[in-house]
Amino acid sequence: MDPFALARWQIDRDREITRKTPALLEHKRERMVCSPLAFLRGSTDLFHRIMALRPDLMVGPEGDGWIIGDLHVENFGAFLAERPSRRGRQDDKVVFDLNDLDLAAQGPWHFDLARLTTSLLLAARDRGVRGDRAVSLARALLNSWREVVFGEGRADPAPSAIAKIVAAVSERTHAEMLASRTVLSHGARRFVRGSRYADLSTDRALKCTRAFESYLKGLPKALRPSAEESVIEDVAFRIAGTGSIGMLRVAVLTRGDGPPDGPWIFDLKETADPPTNPSLRVPDGAPAERVVRAYRACFDRVPRMIGTARIGRRSMLVRRLSAQEDKLDIGSVDEDGLEAVARHLGALAGQAHRHGAAKRPKRPWRDADLDSMVERALSLAGIHYSVWLAWCSLA
C-alpha cells in the first residue's frame, strides 16, 4: 500500500470538497498537519478507502446494528442533553457521551471499534506513551466495551479526568458564551465576524432563515420556543470542525428568553450520507433525519432541541448550543489517568452499540476476538501514520 498514492488521493479529495470555499482548504490543512490523530479525524473517507484496499481489515467478530461511523477518541464530550421528566416536560442535564453521529449507519460493531482503537493508538503516540503501554490501553478499551455489551449494559461512573470536564462546563454561563461569540452594537446583538463566523450572501441568509423556521415547526410542542423567543437577530456562516470542513454550517442567533439568558444560538450543520462501504447500510431518508434516528436509537439522552431542516438540497442537522459543551482533549489527560479514560470511552461505545443493536452475537466476544481487533488497529495505525507523513510532505 503506497502511502504517497493515498496521500495524493486525500489531497484531491480535500480540494474537491472545498472547491466552493477554497479558503477553508488551508484551514483544514493547518488542523490535520498537527498530528496523525488530527489527520485521522479529518480523513474519514480515506479510512473507508484503506478498508476497501485491505478487505482483510473488514472482517471481525459478530455483532451488528447502529454504529457511529466516525468513532474516535475525540468524538466524545460534554453537552447539555434533554431527558424526559416524570411531569412530562424536558429537564436539561450535562452529560458526557458520544457527541457526533453525522456518519452514523448500520453495520458491524467491529468497524466502529477498529477506528476507535486506531485513534487511541495514534493518540498514545502523540503523547509519547511507550508502545507496550499503548497496546495495553487498546486492550483495556476493548475489554470495557465487551463488559458493557455482554454484561450489565451500563458504564461505571466517569473517571476523575472526565468528571472534571463535566464540572468545568457546568460552571460556565450563557453570558460567557455570548460574550465570546457575539457583540452588542447599536442595541442589536450580532455574531463576531472573524475566524469563527463569516457573512452569508443575502440570498443564502434568506434560505437559512426559512430553513430555521421549518425546523422550529418540526419540534415537539413541549420543546418549541415561543414566537418571541424565535425572532432571528442574526445569521452567519460558521467555521468549525475538521472532517466536516467544506460542508455548509450556519449559526442562527434568536432573541431567546431575554436577560439574563437570551439570546439563543442554534447550529445548522449540513449532513451527508456516509462514504460508500459494502459493510455498511444507510437507512432511507434524508441524512439529517438518519442522524436523529441514530441518536434516539443509541442514547437515552440526546442533544437539546435536536431536529432537522433543508436548505435547497442540503439536509441540515439543527440543535441549540449551550455553554455547557466541550470535547475530550485526550492530550490533556494525565498519563496515570489514560487507562481509566480508555476504559470509559470503551464503555460508552458499548452502551451505544447495545442500545442500537440489530443482531446480537450468540456468544460474547472471546479474548482471541479482542486480540484480532488490537492487531487490526495496529495495522491501521501504522498505515495512517505513514500516509500522514507522506501527506505532510505533499500538502
N, C-alpha and C positions, 0 to 999 in steps of 0.2 A: 504494500500500500504506500504510494508515493505521497509524502506529506506536502510537497510543493504543489502537486496537482490538486490536492484537497484545499490547500490554502488559496490557490487561484480560483477554485470553484466558489469558495466563501467570499472572496473579494468581488467576483462577478455578481454573486447573489446580493451582497450589500449594496452595490451600485444600482442593481435593478430595483430594489425595494425603496431606495431613497432618491430615485430619479426625479420625482416631482418636488422633492425638498432636499436638494444636494447639500445644503449647509449642514444637515443632520448627519451626513456621512462622516465628517471629521469628528463630530460629537460622539458618534458610536465608536469610531476608531480609538479615540482617547480613552474610552472606558475599557475596551477589550484588550488594549495593549498592556494594561496594568498587571495582569496575571493570567495563568491558564484557567483559573476558576471564572474570572470575568469573561474570558473567551468562550468557555463552555456555556455560560449564561446567555451570551449574545449570539449563539450559533446553533440554535435548536435544529434547524434544517440540516445542518452538517451532521449532527448526531444521527438523524434518520438516514442520511446518505451513507455514513460509515456502516450502519447496521445492514443496509442493503448490500453493500460490498462485502460484508462479512456475515453471511447468513448463519454461521455457527454461533454468532453472538445473539441471535434472535431466539434461540431455544432456551427453555428453562422449565422449572417445576410448575405444576398445575396451580390454577387459581386465576379467576377472570372476573371482570366487572368494570365499574367506573375506575379510571386511572387519571392521575393528574396530568400526565403528558409532558410536562416540563418540570419534573421534580428535581430540585437541587437544594443544597443546604441553606441557601439564602432565599428560598421560596417559602419561608416561614416568618411570621412576625406577629406583633400585637396589633389588634384593631378593635373597634367598638362593634359589637355584634348584637343583633336582636334575638331575643328569646321570648317565647310565649309565657305570660304570667297566668296565675290562677284566675285573675279577674278578666281574662280575655284580651288584655292590652299587650303591648310590647314593652319589655323592660330592656334597657341597654346595659351591656356588661363588657368590660375589657377582657378579651381572651387572647391567648397565644395559640396559633394554629397555622395551617397552610393558608396562604393568602393570595394565591394567584392560580386560577383554574382556567385561564384563557385557552389552553390547548387540551383541556380535558376531553377524553374519548373513552371508548370501551375497548378493553383488550386485556392481555395477560398482565398480572401484577408484576411479574419479573421484569417487564420493560421499565416500569417506574423505578424499581429497585436498582436496576443496572445504572440508570442515570443518577439516582440519589447517591449511591455508594461511590460511583466515579467522582462525583463532585466533592464528596468527603475526602477522598484520597488526594485530589488536587488542592483542596483547602489545607490539608495537613502538610502538603509540600510547601505551600505558601508560608506556613507558619514555621517551617524548618523542623518539623517533627520527624523523629527517627523513622526509618522505613518499617521496622518491625512494629513500632508503636502505631503507625498509620494503618497497617493491616489489622492490628488488634482493634482499633476504633471501628473499622469497617465491619468486623465480625460482631462487635458489641451492638452496632446499629441493627444489623440483620437479626441478631438474637432477640432484641427487644421487639422488633416488628413481629417476629414469629410468636412471641409470648402473648402479644395482644390479639393477633388474628386467630390464633388457635387456643387462646386461654380465656381470660376474663373479659377481654374486649375493651378495656379502658387503660389509658396511660396513667402512670403514677403521677403524683404531684410534681410540678415543674421544678427542676434543679435551681440552685441559687442564681446562676447566671441568667436564666430566663425569667425567674421571678423578679430580678432587678429591672429587667426591661419593662415588665408589666407595671411595676411600682413606679418607674420613672415616667412612663407615658400617662399613668393615671393622675399624676400631679400636674400635667400640662393643662393649660386653659385654652378655651376657644379664642379669647382675646389675644393670646400669644400667637396662635396660628394666623389670625387675621393680620396681626402686625408684621409677620414675616412674609406675607404673600400679597397684601393689599395696601392701598394708601387712600387716605381721605383727602379729596381735592374738591374745593368749591361745593362742599356739602354732600358730595357723592363719593361712594367708595368704589375703587377700581382695582383690578389686578395690576401689580407692578410689572411693567414690561421689561424684559431683560433675558437672563439665562433660563428662567423658568416659564415665562409667559410671553407670547407674541401676538400681534394683531392678526385678526382674520379679515378677509375681504368682506364687504358689505353683504354680498350675496351669500357667502358661506355662513356668516353670522346669523342671517335670517333663517337659513335652513336649520342651523343648530338650535335656534330658539324654538322653531316649530317642532323639532325632534324632542326637545326637552319637555315641551307641553304635552306631547303624546306619551312620554314616559310617565309624567305625573298622573295622567288619566288611567294608566295601566296599573298603578299601585293599589294595593288593598285600601279600602276606605279608612281602616284604622291607622294606616301609615301616611295617608295622603295629606300634604300640607294644605293650609287654607289658601284662599286666593291672595290674601295679603302677604302671607309668608312666601308665596311663589313668584312674586313680582321680580323680574330679572333686572339686576343692576348692571351687569357686565358679562361679556362672553369673550374668551380668549383661547388661542391655540396653546396647548400645554406641552412642554418638552419634558419627558420623563421616560424612565425605563432604559433598557439596553436591547433586549431581543425584540421589543415592540417598536423600536425606532423606525420611522418610515410609515407607520400607521397613523391615522388621524386620531388625535387626542384633544379634547376640548374641556375647558373649565367654565363652569357657569356659576355666577355669583347671584344669589337671590336675597331679597330683603330679610328673610328669616323671621324670627320672633322678636326682633327689636333688642335694645340694650338689656342686659349686657351680653347676651348670647348671639344675637344676629349680627351681620348677615350669615347665610349658609353658603358653603362651597360644595359643588357637585362635580364629579368626574365622569366624562363621557369618553369611553375608550373603544376604538374600533376593534372588533374581534373577527378573526378569520378562522377557517377550518384548519385543523392540524395538518402538518405535512403528510403526503401520501405514504402509507406504510401498510403492507399486506397483513400485518398482525393486528392492526387497529381498526375499529369500526366507529364511524362517525354517524351518530343518530341524525335522522331527518330534522329539518327545521333550520331557522336562522342561527348563525354561530353564537350570538349573544344569548339566545334562548337555550342553546345547548349548555352554555356555561352556568346559567341559573339552575337548570335541571341538575347539573352535576353537583353544585353547591348543596342543593336541597337533598340530594340522594346520599351524599357523603358526610354531611355535618348536621349536628343538632342546632348549631348556631351559625347564622350566615351574616355577612356584612350588612350594615344598617341601610335600609331603604334601597336594596338592590333591585334592579329592574332593567328593562331594555328599551331601545328606540331604534329608529332608522334615519340615516341621513343619506338620501338618494339610495344607492345600492349598498351602502355600508351598514353593517349591523353593529350597533353600539351597546356596550355594557355600561350601565349607569349606576352610580351609588353616591351617597352623601359622604364627604370626607369629614374626618374629625381630628382633633389634636391628639387623640389617644391612638396614634399609629406609629409604628416603627418596625423595620425589618430586622431580622437577626443578622448581625455582622460577626461571622464566625471568627474573623481575625481578632476581635476584641475579647474573645473568651480566654481566660487564663488556661494554661496548658493542663493544670490539675483538674480543671472542670470540663475538659473536652469529652471525656468518656461519658459523663452524665448527660451532657448536651446531645451527644451522638445517640445515646440510648433513647432520649426523649423524642428526638426527631424520628427515629425508627418507630416508636410507639404511636406518634401522631399519624404517621403514614399508615400504620397498621389499622388505626381506628377508621380512617377514611376508606381504606380498602374493604374492611369488614362491613362497614355500613353500606357501601355501594356494590357489594358482591353480587354477581350473577351466577357464578359457578364455583362453589366451594370445593376444594380438594377432598378426596375421600380419606386422606390421611394427612397429618401435619407434616410440614417440611422437615426433613432429616438433616443431620449435621452435614452429610455429603451434599445436600442441596445448597446449603449456605456456603460450603466450600466452593462449589461451582459458581455461585454468584460473586464471591470475592475474586475468583480467578478472572471472570469476565470483566469485572470492574477494573482490575489491574491492567488488562489488555486495553480497555477503553481509555484509561487514564494515560497510558503510555502513548497511544495514538494521538489523543488531544494535545498532550504536551509537545510532541514533535510537530504537529500541524500548527500549533500556536507559534512556535519559534519560526517556522517557515513563513507563516502569515506576517509576523513582525518584520521579517526581512524584506517582504514584498509590498506590504500595505503602505 
